[in-house]
Amino acid sequence: MNYRTFGRTGWEVSEVSLGGAYLKGSNPESEQENANGIVRRAKELGINYIDTAPLYGNSEILLGEALVGLHDDFIIATKAGFDPDPFDYRSGTVLRSIERSLERLRISRLSLVQIHEVNLAGWESIMSEGGALEGLRIAQKQGMCERIGITSRAIPLLARLAETGEFDTVLVYRDYHPGNQLSAEQVIPAAHSRQMGIVIATPLAGCTYTDGPRRQEGLGRMEADERERTEEALKILGQQAGSTVQNCYQYLLADARVSTVCGGPASVTELEEIASASDMGPLAESIVSQLNAL
């Protein structure tokens, strides 16, 4: 596993990180066992960054149990949003969300708290007096979290928020993959110029960059122009060594501005496949250029 500096936080994070959305796996009777196995294997593979959220079902609860005795081995990030419900992105609601996450995760301090889906909040609810940013600052002062960040697919708003310099990290999802470079063109430049840590989540675009039957499901959810580009990208990736999953990660890791690529494995096998992409190294510059030209 290789590591990169997580922007101005100074943290050294694994190039491939662990997203908590699917830790429970596919068997309801062995959810905790599945989560425990993934977390233990992540540690063995050198993964040191975990991202979760209240929105991810019982992910925080599963992690709370799986991380017993292992908290110091990971940088733990969660998000403020969706819980408690209704969620209004005011400072007090943000603080309650963080408090509930700390309880579920069984820790007293988070490495990072991110505003979940800034598009649902809007600029005013985040930046105005009594808004989400104020809540995050209070949480920092009270020792509830060390760093703060933003997440969303709202490209112009994310870029605008990044440019304020108020936030340490940004997480983008579904808008940066071999068939879509929207985040890379608009959000990442703003974040990189402010020395923010940059997380690329949902790198496989909803199982599109897999070699199984679910690829068609992912393609079917795309707009026509993105689907056409992605189909061409898949042809190019199909000529490379390794699996399509690994090739997709390698493509994203070829962007030196990216701090970590965060996937959501549902099994140890899936985790091992994505983790190996770091050791394989980035895709060749010539292949990346072909993909970007799409």
Steps between C-alpha positions, in 0.01 A plus 500: 500500500623846408417818690433863413486819703139591576522865408567751773402252772848355463363148549654223295205301367488177304440551128209258524266552794200325651149629448244373749181488294499122439685359799202286600542280193222292352406275792283668768599232751872576482518877457729564795726208415528630144584852616757369749672300230517793259642736761762251619606425144513873419750546781710210371500649150621837626174689456480770766205721397132412555207708379145442622175691559171477691329455162678166447253294702669346803852560370609712797369240746680219319820704493465584868525130581755413231737776608520403867871500579584629150395866515856626505578313177254699289408853403124495548275732301123532509243750381245736654167462328174302481505418872324621705204514264389757392845646443518875444879561486486751785789503746308327779378224269853446371626464856229248584591300192865489605409400855289210375777385266752503784268281707448251218871487418592470871763773482542840663657681205473472123785570262267666249136608476362596160178678405301231322348616169566874504242534224224420749623775728587773253749781542302702756428209734868413503671836512256728686498563876365197681559278200680173436851648489446661839390162638814335367719772653332451837560125473868567436527731800330241720738227385235298319689503171839609373427601140195597291398441139228504235337237276254498211444472126406870484804594292473882489405525869781266607750707304367823652520361852851367436612844390403650839795323662280408798507125446784251528367228269259431216336172397356466151315197368376360169633799305857382459560174316646408159181610325434816701756758609259770617636518856856494371432804284314718752521390863845345529688805368329723759566250779859438399576873489383524863707195603192297588504124539315351203295178524355327194205283605274265303791450258330212318197714409246262645671172398548625142874427515465135591527188291168348602133533405452813712696704247188538288305624802753777549501596134123503499491772766717737296390771263560415133815709454668373817402142415656531155827634642502233769448219251801628305699525822415140587635385165830674569521363855421152370836501322696562821646254747294438812127512559274785392457589868875532547542692174238754608682559828830524314350766274394713797832449678677639193369841611763622747251750646286215637577406860309172519250294304227373730305190406225317685584128500239256626750218556865434575546379143372829358724691742809306394428567132479878541791519744729327250450788254736712709783250465433473124570872459314759292397430142754600238486866403417407139193302611386777732529746211283275282234484769506872569464571131158334508 
